[in-house]
Structure formats: C-alpha cells, structure tokens
Amino acid sequence: MKIELASSYGFCFGVKRAIRIAEEHKGSKTYGPLIHNKDEINRLKEGFNIGLAESLNDIDADDSVVIRTHGIPKHELAVLNKQNNKVIDATCPYVTTPQQIVEKMSEEGYSIVIFGDKNHPEIKGVVSYAVNPKDAFIVLESDELEDLPLSSKVALVSQTTRKPEDFLKIVNALILTRKEVRVFNTICNATFENQDAAAELAKRADVMIVIGGKHSSNTKQLHSICKRDCEDSYLIENEEELDPSWFEGKKLCGISAGASTPDWVVQNVINKIESMKK
Ligand code: F3S
C-alpha cells in the first residue's frame, strides 16, 4: 500500500503564528485552548510552561495572557485590560477582520448576519463586536433567515472555516429579500487549500486518514469532504486510534490533517501506518 500526503495539509499561517507567539512568552497562560489540538497544547505546557485558563476566574491579576487564534469576546478582553493583565494577542488576523467588519457595519446601522456555529469560540467573539447585539444574528441555514427581524440593510460575514457553497446559499436568500446586502467573504484561504488538496486525493485514494482535533470544525469538514469521494475516510487525533483493519486490501492511503495539527503528529501517524504494513 502506498501512502500519499495531500499537497496542502496541517498548520495554517494563523496557527503557526499563534504557536510562535506563545513560545516567545514562556510562563504565560492562554485563555481557552490556543488551538484545537491537545498534543500541541501539552508540548507547549511541557516545553514552554504555557498554562491554560479555562475561564476568566483562572486568571490572576499578574498573569500574562495569550489570546487564542479564534479570538475572545470584546467584553472579556475589556475585563483582562481592566485587571491590568499583560495581553498578548495571538488572534488570527483572518479572525480579527470579521470582528472589525461587524463593529464597523453595525455602527453604520446595518443588521448583522453571521454565517457560522453560534457555539464556536470564533463566532462568540465575532458577534460580540456588534454595537447593537439585538441586531446581530447567527445562522447556519438559509431558512433560519425567514423569521429574523432584519432591517433593509444587511451586512454578512462568515465563520472562517465554512464551505463557500454553503455561504452562497445565505447570500442568495438575503439578496432576494433585502434592499441592500453587503457581503464580506471572510472564509479563510488556508481552509480552501487544505480542502481542495484533500478532495483531490480522496478521489484517488481507497482509504483516507484525516488527522486533527475531534472538536475542530475545520478538521470535521475535511473529513466530510473526504467521505464524499472515499467512503473509507477516518478522523483520528493521533496514531493510537489507527485500526489495522482499515488498511486491509487497500492500495492507496491518503493523508490529510486539519489546520491545527502539527507536523510531528502527522509523522507519527505515517510511521505507525508504515509499521502496520509489515
Ligand atoms: Fe487563521 Fe485561517 Fe488558520 S482563519 S487560524 S489562517 S484556518
């Protein structure tokens, strides 16, 4: 069996940047997990003494706090600043952009529609920048728009990791019912690149392994894209979850990894699959 890596996979620019920032601030705490990968968080803890604050209560006045790639809500940032914490911002610039758009467009009187998952930390952060919270709405499906009290002017942004074709469904539904729709394509290119490469490989592979955090929406989407063309697609967090039966009789094993998956985790998976072949 041959093993082939997707032509683009794993860490994106924003995650590489956040890890570098954390490594440069030994002994600091991240507010929430820096990225969606337990193994990388452990590496930072052991090698760089990076702590994890699950809530604002876990942060003491003299702590240095690294803001994670997904960002945090505006009011929580205000609390940290008020407590005089040293705040080190590792929010991905591609997440800061929709935060700024939401703030500006809501100041200009637009109703805000955010295409994304209301429980995702990125979206909790983005929506918090609306100056009028009653005029900001989070949707995942176009039919959710029907009952919303939107004004005639609407500004639309997307969660960075969403599929463009799903975003277009929201755009189409809004354009038919509102006088003015400002569409900001805030989907991140890094996601496209990994997705396109995984889709291309899944068409040829007879088993696909997608490596990443089980809570990472980006990894889950990669997995669902692979599933479309390769029924035997599996999502794992690390090599311990591999099952030898997945590879029996297979000729090409494709590998992809979510945007928060470090290369050393990918390499461990490849090594384990290689050893199973023997
Ligand atoms: Fe940023 Fe895109 Fe990565 S939003 S954290 S560069 S997937």
Boltz pocket constraint, residues with backbone or C-beta under 6 A from the ligand:
constraints:
  - pocket:
      binder: B
      contacts: [[A, 12], [A, 13], [A, 14], [A, 15], [A, 69], [A, 92], [A, 93], [A, 94], [A, 95], [A, 160], [A, 188], [A, 189], [A, 190], [A, 191], [A, 259]]
      max_distance: 6.0
